[in-house]
């Protein structure tokens, strides 16, 4: 990993940590938002039926390259925090990370910025048992 990527990764982790501390326990605060979490089975069904949605992989690029959900686009969470215009407001958005924590924080930020149809893959990529793209 080149030094620039290490600096960016460290900055993203600091930002995510600060956001987590400022929002408190996100899962308890987000409960009651219907449809916020999507199960892997439901997401696979939507993908196979050709549902028009955007899927963003928030994991480190190395993990994305090793395999990701079909149709998912890589986007670092820090890029979304700095410029949420990267995520169009007109389509349903599915976010996922390794275990659900980063995607939960990112979804919360997008909802606070006025995004209406944002979901996260419940418990992250570790729950994905279907085909992957490389």
Order of alpha helices (4+ residues) and beta strands (2+ residues): alpha-alpha-beta-alpha-beta-alpha-beta-beta-alpha-beta-alpha-beta-beta
